[in-house]
Amino acid sequence: MIAYITGQNITAHYTTEQNTISQHSTPHKNIQRKDREMAKKKETPMQYAWKQAPSNFHKADAQKVGEEIGDSATPEEVLAKAEDPNSELHKCFEWDDSVAAKKYRLMQARQVIQFLVIKGTEKKEHPVRAFQISSEPQVYRPTIFFVKNENEYTKLLARAKAELKQISERYKQLAELEEVFEAIARL
């Protein structure tokens, strides 16, 4: 299924063995009924791929991983399936406990840095992140460093804009946020 959501309308294209079916409706109306109808028909399988990011995931075939996960899964269910050494999901995880433990602690260290904030002196002031990642790989600096260093501030601003664009891409199917995404595109 390919779904296009624009403005107040949803257009879904389903490809079955027999033909392509296009449906058009307003959001939330008849979606469950149409989903049930399409589930009864034999659909072509979803095509999976990995995002362009460095990770262990690329050792595994994205198509096989997506099929192993299925229609719905919790992280616990995915991990349980991955424990089977014959599953494609198994390739996505670090199974050497000493290596996995260190990676997990590094992730916790990043979270400590990322979640530490500077409280405002007045009740109306919002907390500000105490540290930001600098242009140096994996080096966090106090937020004040970016205020004082124009080059680093420019890079931080560019990174913030890029992250906003990524959020726009992730949620572009939500028509209610169309104006927000247009504002982000103008940055």
C-alpha positions in Angstrom: 0.0 0.0 0.0 1.2 3.5 -0.8 -0.8 6.3 1.0 -0.7 9.9 0.1 -2.0 12.4 2.7 -2.4 15.9 1.6 -4.6 18.7 3.0 -7.7 17.0 4.3 -7.6 14.0 2.0 -6.1 10.5 1.9 -5.5 8.7 -1.3 -4.3 5.1 -0.9 -3.1 2.9 -3.8 -3.1 -0.9 -3.2 -1.5 -3.3 -5.6 -3.0 -6.7 -5.7 -2.3 -9.7 -8.0 -5.4 -8.6 -10.0 -5.1 -4.9 -10.3 -4.3 -1.5 -8.7 -7.1 0.0 -6.5 -7.2 3.7 -5.7 -9.3 4.9 -2.8 -9.9 8.5 -1.8 -11.5 9.7 1.4 -11.4 12.3 4.2 -9.2 11.3 7.2 -10.5 8.8 9.6 -13.7 7.9 7.6 -13.9 4.3 6.6 -10.2 3.7 7.1 -10.7 0.6 9.2 -13.3 -0.8 6.8 -11.0 -0.3 3.8 -8.1 -1.8 5.7 -10.1 -4.9 6.5 -11.3 -5.2 2.9 -7.7 -4.9 1.6 -6.4 -7.4 4.2 -8.8 -10.0 2.6 -7.1 -9.5 -0.8 -3.6 -10.8 -1.5 -1.3 -7.8 -1.6 2.2 -7.5 -2.9 4.7 -7.5 0.0 5.9 -4.3 1.6 9.4 -3.3 0.3 11.8 -2.6 3.2 15.2 -0.8 3.2 17.6 0.6 5.8 18.0 4.4 6.3 21.4 5.8 5.3 23.1 5.7 8.7 26.0 3.7 10.1 24.9 0.8 12.2 25.1 -3.0 12.7 21.7 -3.2 11.0 23.2 -3.2 7.5 24.6 -6.6 8.1 21.0 -7.9 7.9 18.7 -7.9 4.9 16.1 -5.2 5.5 13.4 -7.1 3.6 13.8 -10.2 5.7 14.0 -8.2 8.9 10.8 -6.3 8.1 9.0 -9.6 7.3 10.2 -11.2 10.5 8.9 -8.3 12.5 5.5 -8.4 10.8 2.6 -6.0 11.2 3.1 -5.1 14.9 5.8 -5.6 17.5 7.2 -4.4 20.8 10.9 -4.1 21.3 10.7 -7.1 23.7 9.1 -9.1 20.9 11.7 -8.1 18.4 14.5 -9.0 20.8 12.9 -12.4 21.5 12.7 -13.1 17.8 16.3 -11.9 17.4 17.6 -14.4 20.0 17.1 -17.1 17.5 20.6 -17.3 15.8 18.9 -18.4 12.5 16.7 -15.3 12.3 17.7 -12.3 10.2 17.0 -10.1 13.2 19.9 -11.8 15.0 22.4 -10.0 12.8 21.1 -6.6 14.1 22.3 -7.1 17.6 25.6 -7.3 19.5 25.6 -10.7 21.2 29.0 -10.5 22.9 27.8 -9.4 26.4 31.1 -7.5 27.3 30.9 -5.5 24.1 27.1 -4.9 24.4 27.5 -3.8 28.1 30.1 -1.2 27.1 28.0 0.1 24.2 25.0 0.3 26.6 27.0 2.3 29.2 28.2 4.7 26.4 24.5 5.2 25.4 23.7 5.9 29.0 26.6 8.4 29.2 25.2 10.2 26.1 21.8 10.4 27.8 23.3 11.9 31.0 24.9 14.6 28.9 21.9 15.2 26.7 19.3 15.3 29.6 21.3 17.6 31.9 19.7 21.1 31.8 20.4 24.5 33.3 17.5 25.7 35.3 16.3 29.3 34.8 16.6 31.7 37.7 12.9 32.8 37.2 9.9 30.5 37.2 8.9 31.6 33.7 12.3 30.6 32.2 12.5 27.2 30.5 15.4 24.9 31.2 18.2 24.9 28.6 20.3 22.0 27.7 23.6 22.2 29.6 25.6 20.6 26.7 25.4 20.4 22.9 27.3 18.3 20.6 30.1 20.3 18.9 31.4 20.0 15.4 34.1 17.7 16.8 32.9 14.1 16.5 31.3 12.9 19.8 32.5 15.9 21.8 29.9 17.8 23.9 30.5 21.3 25.0 28.7 23.6 27.4 25.9 25.5 25.7 27.5 28.8 26.6 30.5 27.7 24.4 28.2 28.0 21.3 27.0 31.4 22.3 30.6 32.7 22.5 31.9 30.9 19.4 30.3 32.2 16.2 31.6 29.3 14.0 30.2 26.7 16.4 27.0 28.6 16.8 26.5 28.6 13.0 27.1 24.9 12.8 24.7 24.3 15.7 22.0 26.3 14.0 22.6 24.4 10.7 22.2 21.1 12.7 19.0 22.3 14.3 17.5 23.2 10.9 18.6 19.8 9.5 16.9 18.0 12.4 13.7 20.0 11.9 13.7 19.0 8.2 14.1 15.4 9.3 11.1 15.7 11.6 9.1 17.2 8.7 10.0 14.2 6.6 9.2 11.7 9.3 5.7 13.2 9.9 4.9 14.6 6.4 1.8 12.4 6.2 0.1 14.4 9.0 -1.9 17.0 7.1 -2.6 18.9 10.2 1.1 19.9 10.4 1.3 21.1 6.8 1.7 24.8 7.8 4.4 23.9 10.3 6.3 21.9 7.7 6.0 24.8 5.2 7.5 27.2 7.8 10.4 24.7 8.4 11.0 24.5 4.6 11.4 28.3 4.5 14.2 28.3 7.1 
